[in-house]
């Protein structure tokens, strides 16, 4: 953002200074020295703080005033999100566990290990959230999850069919 005598100058808009009219692209084309010669200063705007963690007020001068939100409420929301993510990751293989419980086909060890890894990661993420003592710590926290492509039920059935055909 550029300021002329304390007044913001929008980019790509014509303006007038000391009786001289400047075209819309002038600010982009000239050097810093040329801008400063007519009294234009550049104001470097701060990145906007994360509204998920702070009440944010734009001060109008490229800065923001922040007030942290309630830490306990933020922790509750973050843990709810962790549980939802874990549930979503587990849902991809729920059908295998149900199939095994109904006695159709045992669940393979790899799937059970993957599900255990998801639950372990969920527990670790929740512990990390609960360990946060400030909103800043919570905002900086990045949950980690095991990375693995989990085949869908249809993909698994296609593999089962191929194995059955190959065995015949």
N, C-alpha and C positions, 0 to 999 in steps of 0.2 A: 504494500500500500504506500502511496506517495501522499505527502502533505504539502500544501502551499499555504503559508501563513497560518498553520494549524488546522486548515480545512482539508479533509480527505479529497484526493483527486482520483476518481474512478479510472481504471485502465480503459483504453479504447473509446474515450469520450473526449470531444473537443473541450477546451477550456480557454479562459482569458486571464492574463496576468499583466498588470501595468498597462492596460489598454492594447495589448498585443494578443491576437487570437491565434491559438495553436491547434493544429489538426489532431484528430483522434489518435493517430499512431505516433505522435511526437514523443511521448514518454518511452516508447519501445525503441525508438531509433537513435536517440541521443545518448551521449556519454554522461557519466555521473557528474563531471565537471560542468557540463552545459545545464544540467538540471539544477545543480547547486548555484549556478550563476544567477538564476532568476528566483532563488529562494525555495526551491523544492527539495524536501528531504524525504528519504526513504525510511519507512517504518517497517521493521521486520516483525511480522506477526508471529506470536507464539502458537505452537500447535494447540488446538482445543483440547482441554482435559477430557477424560472419558466420562461421559454423562452417566454411565452405569454405576460409577463409584462416587461421583461428586455432583453437588448442586453447582452449576456453572453459570456465572454472570459475565457477559461480554462487556468490558469496560469501554468499548468503542475506540480504543487507541491501540489495538493489536494485542492487548493483554486481557487476561481473564482473572476473575476472583473465584476461588473455589471454596466450597464448604463440604467436607467429607460427609457422606451419608452414614447412617447407622451401621456400625460394623457387624453387630449380631444379625441384623436383617440381611446384610450382604452375604454373610457366611451361610445363612439358611438358604438363600437363593442359589448360591454357588454349589452347595451340597445337593440341592434339588436337581440342578443341571447335571452334576456328576452322576447322580443316580439315573437320570433319564438317559444319559449317554451310555452308561453301562448296560442299561436295559435294552437299548437299541442295538448295541453290539452283541449282546447275548441272544437277542431275538433272531438273529440270522441263523443260529444253530439250535434254537428251541425245538424245532421239528425233529431233530435227531434224538434229542433227549426224550421227547414224548414217544417217538417210535420205539426207542429202547425200553421205556417204561411199560409200553403196551406189549412188549415181547416180540415185536416183529423182527428186529435186528439189533444186535448190541451196538452201543455207541462206541466209536473208535477212540483210542487213547489220545490221539492228537486233538480231537475236538474237545475232549474233557480237559486236556492241558490248556488249550486255548481259552476255554471258558474260565478255568481257574486263574489264568493270567489276567483276564479282564476283571475278575472280582478282586484280585490282589491290587491291580492298578487303581480300581475304584476306591478301595480301602486306603491306599497310599495318598491318593488325591484328596480324599476327605480329611485324612490326618494333617496334610499340608495346609488345607483350608483352616482347620481348627487351630493350627499352630500360629496362624497370623494374629499379630497383636495390633496392627494398624491397617487402615484402609490402603495405604501405600503398598504394604506387603501383599495384601490380597490382590490389588490391581496388577502387581507385577507377576503374580503366580500364573504359570502356564501348565495346565494339566497335561499329564503324559499318559498315553495309551499304547498297548501293544499294537504293532502294525503287522497285519497279516490279511491277505485276501481270503475271505471265508466264502466258500462256494454256496450258492443258493440251493434250495431243495431241488429245483429243476436241473441244475448242473450236476448235483450229486446223483440224481436218478439217471441221468444220461451216462455217467461214469459206471453206475451199477449195471445198467443195461449192456454197456460195452464189455464189462468184465464177464457178465453172464454169457454173452454171445461168444466171447473169446474162449471161455471154458468149455463150451459145447463142441 
